[in-house]
């Protein structure tokens, strides 16, 4: 049901028509990817808050705001296109399984769209910690 309005008053004679045409083709794909990644972000954070903060969302977010460098648990940093960036302390590397499992299952998206037909392929890349203390 999402709609992307593209100004195309002169049909193919519209300036930048090829760009608009490309946007029209890409929109459905990008929109679904944003739904999948956005719901994965919610699901992963929920699983981590449940594990480390005993479902205390207020306390978790308060700690994130007040002393983010003192949190010794995986922390979601950002969503970039179809990826989630998570800062994981080395001693919590097994939590990658929680993250991957929730990204594959997408429980919140499946509650909204029970017949969602796709099974996401999930890969993870581990690199050096970039958070400075």
KOLDRENGU-955874 format. One record per atom (N, C-alpha, C): z, y, x negated; residue number from 1; residue in three letters. Coordinates in pm, whole numbers. Last residue first. Example, Ala and Ser with C-alpha at 12.3 -4.5 7.8 and 13.67 -1.06 7.14 Angstrom:
residues 2
708  -225  -1285  2  SER
714  -106  -1367  2  SER
787  3  -1290  2  SER
780  -569  -1319  1  ALA
780  -450  -1230  1  ALA
780  -330  -1320  1  ALA
end
This chain:
residues 133
2434  462  -3661  133  UNK
2575  478  -3623  133  UNK
2631  605  -3684  133  UNK
2110  427  -3514  132  UNK
2196  466  -3626  132  UNK
2338  488  -3576  132  UNK
1894  177  -3414  131  UNK
2002  266  -3370  131  UNK
2090  299  -3489  131  UNK
1717  -10  -3490  130  UNK
1681  128  -3521  130  UNK
1792  225  -3483  130  UNK
1715  -326  -3631  129  UNK
1786  -234  -3543  129  UNK
1753  -92  -3585  129  UNK
1401  -490  -3683  128  UNK
1524  -430  -3734  128  UNK
1585  -335  -3632  128  UNK
1286  -703  -3414  127  UNK
1266  -622  -3534  127  UNK
1400  -562  -3574  127  UNK
1138  -949  -3225  126  UNK
1264  -903  -3281  126  UNK
1231  -824  -3407  126  UNK
968  -983  -2928  125  UNK
954  -953  -3070  125  UNK
1088  -898  -3116  125  UNK
879  -1213  -2674  124  UNK
971  -1116  -2732  124  UNK
945  -1103  -2881  124  UNK
695  -1257  -2372  123  UNK
710  -1279  -2515  123  UNK
812  -1180  -2565  123  UNK
611  -1394  -2069  122  UNK
707  -1309  -2139  122  UNK
714  -1352  -2284  122  UNK
407  -1378  -1795  121  UNK
418  -1437  -1928  121  UNK
507  -1342  -2008  121  UNK
504  -1398  -1453  120  UNK
480  -1322  -1576  120  UNK
494  -1407  -1702  120  UNK
333  -1525  -1204  119  UNK
443  -1568  -1290  119  UNK
420  -1497  -1424  119  UNK
238  -1388  -887  118  UNK
226  -1397  -1032  118  UNK
353  -1448  -1098  118  UNK
260  -1350  -608  117  UNK
197  -1471  -661  117  UNK
203  -1490  -813  117  UNK
510  -1284  -384  116  UNK
447  -1230  -504  116  UNK
392  -1346  -586  116  UNK
639  -1341  -151  115  UNK
516  -1417  -179  115  UNK
441  -1362  -300  115  UNK
854  -1163  -136  114  UNK
879  -1306  -158  114  UNK
755  -1387  -193  114  UNK
920  -876  -232  113  UNK
789  -938  -210  113  UNK
801  -1089  -234  113  UNK
1197  -838  -253  112  UNK
1115  -740  -180  112  UNK
981  -802  -140  112  UNK
1275  -1056  -402  111  UNK
1345  -1027  -277  111  UNK
1263  -933  -190  111  UNK
1108  -1034  -620  110  UNK
1083  -1144  -526  110  UNK
1164  -1130  -397  110  UNK
1226  -820  -751  109  UNK
1089  -805  -699  109  UNK
1060  -913  -596  109  UNK
1472  -937  -823  108  UNK
1469  -822  -730  108  UNK
1329  -800  -672  108  UNK
1399  -1159  -994  107  UNK
1466  -1179  -865  107  UNK
1458  -1059  -770  107  UNK
1215  -1245  -1211  106  UNK
1201  -1122  -1132  106  UNK
1270  -1131  -996  106  UNK
1172  -1458  -1394  105  UNK
1209  -1486  -1255  105  UNK
1187  -1366  -1163  105  UNK
1109  -1338  -1640  104  UNK
1020  -1439  -1582  104  UNK
1046  -1460  -1433  104  UNK
1321  -1168  -1683  103  UNK
1186  -1111  -1678  103  UNK
1086  -1211  -1619  103  UNK
1532  -1349  -1690  102  UNK
1524  -1253  -1580  102  UNK
1387  -1188  -1570  102  UNK
1465  -1488  -1929  101  UNK
1478  -1559  -1802  101  UNK
1465  -1463  -1683  101  UNK
1477  -1281  -2122  100  UNK
1350  -1350  -2095  100  UNK
1355  -1421  -1959  100  UNK
1754  -1218  -2107  99  UNK
1651  -1117  -2084  99  UNK
1519  -1183  -2045  99  UNK
1878  -1457  -2174  98  UNK
1908  -1393  -2045  98  UNK
1797  -1294  -2009  98  UNK
1774  -1492  -2434  97  UNK
1745  -1591  -2329  97  UNK
1770  -1533  -2190  97  UNK
1890  -1289  -2575  96  UNK
1745  -1281  -2553  96  UNK
1706  -1378  -2442  96  UNK
2145  -1360  -2627  95  UNK
2121  -1292  -2499  95  UNK
1972  -1267  -2474  95  UNK
2160  -1449  -2882  94  UNK
2136  -1551  -2779  94  UNK
2109  -1488  -2642  94  UNK
2235  -1224  -3029  93  UNK
2093  -1260  -3026  93  UNK
2061  -1368  -2921  93  UNK
2473  -1100  -3075  92  UNK
2439  -1129  -2936  92  UNK
2292  -1173  -2922  92  UNK
2500  -1032  -3337  91  UNK
2589  -1138  -3287  91  UNK
2561  -1174  -3141  91  UNK
2316  -815  -3363  90  UNK
2285  -948  -3416  90  UNK
2372  -1059  -3359  90  UNK
2273  -626  -3059  89  UNK
2348  -650  -3183  89  UNK
2323  -794  -3231  89  UNK
1979  -508  -2935  88  UNK
2067  -625  -2929  88  UNK
2140  -639  -3062  88  UNK
1815  -294  -2732  87  UNK
1888  -295  -2858  87  UNK
1992  -407  -2848  87  UNK
1502  -331  -2587  86  UNK
1644  -364  -2577  86  UNK
1704  -364  -2717  86  UNK
1240  -227  -2399  85  UNK
1297  -213  -2532  85  UNK
1448  -232  -2517  85  UNK
994  -395  -2218  84  UNK
1129  -341  -2218  84  UNK
1177  -337  -2363  84  UNK
654  -332  -2122  83  UNK
755  -385  -2213  83  UNK
890  -319  -2189  83  UNK
426  -219  -2019  82  UNK
469  -347  -1963  82  UNK
576  -413  -2051  82  UNK
518  97  -2080  81  UNK
407  25  -2017  81  UNK
457  -106  -1956  81  UNK
836  74  -2167  80  UNK
712  130  -2219  80  UNK
598  42  -2169  80  UNK
1161  157  -2101  79  UNK
1048  79  -2049  79  UNK
923  149  -2100  79  UNK
1457  147  -2307  78  UNK
1341  212  -2246  78  UNK
1246  109  -2188  78  UNK
1704  18  -2360  77  UNK
1675  151  -2415  77  UNK
1565  219  -2336  77  UNK
1971  -182  -2272  76  UNK
1833  -146  -2241  76  UNK
1809  -3  -2286  76  UNK
2174  -343  -2500  75  UNK
2158  -223  -2419  75  UNK
2009  -198  -2397  75  UNK
2403  -605  -2573  74  UNK
2264  -560  -2560  74  UNK
2256  -441  -2464  74  UNK
2710  -478  -2715  73  UNK
2638  -567  -2625  73  UNK
2493  -522  -2623  73  UNK
2921  -287  -2791  72  UNK
2883  -407  -2864  72  UNK
2826  -510  -2767  72  UNK
2926  51  -2812  71  UNK
2901  -59  -2719  71  UNK
2849  -179  -2798  71  UNK
2941  264  -2974  70  UNK
3054  171  -2978  70  UNK
3035  53  -2884  70  UNK
2737  434  -2930  69  UNK
2733  358  -3055  69  UNK
2848  259  -3067  69  UNK
2797  566  -2688  68  UNK
2691  463  -2690  68  UNK
2690  379  -2818  68  UNK
3027  694  -2540  67  UNK
3029  639  -2677  67  UNK
2924  528  -2692  67  UNK
2955  817  -2294  66  UNK
3062  870  -2378  66  UNK
3057  820  -2522  66  UNK
2742  673  -2176  65  UNK
2736  819  -2192  65  UNK
2835  871  -2294  65  UNK
2832  408  -2184  64  UNK
2703  443  -2243  64  UNK
2694  593  -2270  64  UNK
3070  430  -2037  63  UNK
3076  398  -2180  63  UNK
2946  432  -2250  63  UNK
2952  482  -1788  62  UNK
3042  581  -1846  62  UNK
3053  557  -1997  62  UNK
2818  245  -1740  61  UNK
2740  367  -1761  61  UNK
2825  480  -1820  61  UNK
3044  73  -1717  60  UNK
2937  48  -1814  60  UNK
2861  177  -1844  60  UNK
3185  183  -1500  59  UNK
3246  177  -1633  59  UNK
3141  158  -1742  59  UNK
2994  143  -1297  58  UNK
3042  278  -1329  58  UNK
3101  281  -1470  58  UNK
2965  -136  -1293  57  UNK
2851  -50  -1324  57  UNK
2897  89  -1367  57  UNK
3114  -402  -1344  56  UNK
3165  -265  -1340  56  UNK
3055  -169  -1385  56  UNK
3056  -671  -1369  55  UNK
2998  -599  -1256  55  UNK
3052  -457  -1240  55  UNK
3165  -724  -1624  54  UNK
3228  -777  -1503  54  UNK
3184  -703  -1376  54  UNK
3033  -652  -1846  53  UNK
3116  -549  -1784  53  UNK
3175  -594  -1652  53  UNK
2879  -866  -1940  52  UNK
2965  -792  -2033  52  UNK
3061  -694  -1966  52  UNK
2746  -989  -1718  51  UNK
2804  -1068  -1827  51  UNK
2909  -989  -1906  51  UNK
2667  -777  -1554  50  UNK
2746  -886  -1497  50  UNK
2817  -963  -1609  50  UNK
2513  -634  -1732  49  UNK
2635  -572  -1680  49  UNK
2726  -679  -1620  49  UNK
2306  -820  -1767  48  UNK
2389  -780  -1881  48  UNK
2519  -716  -1835  48  UNK
2197  -838  -1509  47  UNK
2249  -959  -1575  47  UNK
2342  -923  -1692  47  UNK
2117  -570  -1469  46  UNK
2216  -633  -1381  46  UNK
2280  -755  -1448  46  UNK
1922  -543  -1667  45  UNK
2045  -465  -1676  45  UNK
2154  -526  -1588  45  UNK
1735  -726  -1564  44  UNK
1796  -748  -1696  44  UNK
1925  -669  -1708  44  UNK
1668  -607  -1317  43  UNK
1724  -742  -1322  43  UNK
1795  -770  -1454  43  UNK
1561  -358  -1394  42  UNK
1679  -365  -1307  42  UNK
1747  -501  -1318  42  UNK
1343  -449  -1548  41  UNK
1444  -361  -1607  41  UNK
1573  -368  -1526  41  UNK
1196  -584  -1356  40  UNK
1255  -660  -1467  40  UNK
1364  -578  -1534  40  UNK
1110  -370  -1203  39  UNK
1206  -463  -1143  39  UNK
1270  -550  -1251  39  UNK
939  -252  -1395  38  UNK
1052  -178  -1338  38  UNK
1155  -270  -1276  38  UNK
750  -457  -1436  37  UNK
835  -413  -1546  37  UNK
957  -337  -1495  37  UNK
637  -481  -1175  36  UNK
694  -597  -1245  36  UNK
791  -551  -1353  36  UNK
549  -220  -1125  35  UNK
644  -286  -1035  35  UNK
714  -402  -1105  35  UNK
369  -184  -1335  34  UNK
488  -99  -1328  34  UNK
592  -157  -1233  34  UNK
176  -377  -1271  33  UNK
251  -388  -1396  33  UNK
377  -303  -1393  33  UNK
78  -265  -1035  32  UNK
149  -393  -1030  32  UNK
232  -412  -1156  32  UNK
-39  -33  -1147  31  UNK
64  -22  -1045  31  UNK
145  -152  -1036  31  UNK
-233  -129  -1319  30  UNK
-121  -55  -1374  30  UNK
-6  -44  -1275  30  UNK
-403  -248  -1128  29  UNK
-345  -328  -1235  29  UNK
-221  -259  -1291  29  UNK
-481  -30  -965  28  UNK
-411  -146  -907  28  UNK
-340  -231  -1013  28  UNK
-599  152  -1170  27  UNK
-480  182  -1092  27  UNK
-411  59  -1034  27  UNK
-842  87  -1290  26  UNK
-718  50  -1358  26  UNK
-594  66  -1270  26  UNK
-1034  191  -1113  25  UNK
-1035  48  -1144  25  UNK
-900  4  -1202  25  UNK
-969  461  -1118  24  UNK
-968  389  -990  24  UNK
-964  237  -1013  24  UNK
-1012  525  -1386  23  UNK
-877  535  -1329  23  UNK
-866  454  -1200  23  UNK
-1291  489  -1395  22  UNK
-1205  403  -1476  22  UNK
-1061  406  -1423  22  UNK
-1365  702  -1229  21  UNK
-1401  566  -1192  21  UNK
-1313  465  -1266  21  UNK
-1277  916  -1382  20  UNK
-1216  892  -1251  20  UNK
-1244  749  -1204  20  UNK
-1455  886  -1599  19  UNK
-1311  878  -1621  19  UNK
-1239  848  -1489  19  UNK
-1697  928  -1470  18  UNK
-1672  798  -1535  18  UNK
-1523  778  -1561  18  UNK
-1672  1197  -1383  17  UNK
-1678  1088  -1285  17  UNK
-1646  953  -1350  17  UNK
-1653  1447  -1505  16  UNK
-1564  1339  -1550  16  UNK
-1562  1220  -1452  16  UNK
-1768  1620  -1220  15  UNK
-1737  1625  -1362  15  UNK
-1635  1516  -1395  15  UNK
-1966  1446  -984  14  UNK
-1838  1510  -1015  14  UNK
-1816  1506  -1166  14  UNK
-2179  1293  -921  13  UNK
-2208  1419  -990  13  UNK
-2080  1495  -1026  13  UNK
-2087  1086  -769  12  UNK
-2116  1058  -909  12  UNK
-2149  1183  -989  12  UNK
-1915  1312  -558  11  UNK
-1956  1174  -586  11  UNK
-1980  1154  -734  11  UNK
-1798  1559  -548  10  UNK
-1945  1553  -558  10  UNK
-1994  1412  -592  10  UNK
-1519  1534  -538  9  UNK
-1589  1602  -429  9  UNK
-1740  1587  -432  9  UNK
-1289  1370  -619  8  UNK
-1427  1335  -649  8  UNK
-1518  1399  -543  8  UNK
-970  1321  -719  7  UNK
-1062  1425  -671  7  UNK
-1205  1396  -715  7  UNK
-793  1049  -608  6  UNK
-874  1097  -719  6  UNK
-973  1200  -665  6  UNK
-488  910  -529  5  UNK
-588  1008  -488  5  UNK
-661  1060  -611  5  UNK
-386  597  -482  4  UNK
-409  690  -593  4  UNK
-521  783  -550  4  UNK
-142  429  -297  3  UNK
-269  501  -294  3  UNK
-275  595  -413  3  UNK
2  115  -213  2  UNK
1  235  -296  2  UNK
-139  297  -296  2  UNK
0  -120  -79  1  UNK
0  0  0  1  UNK
0  126  -83  1  UNK
end
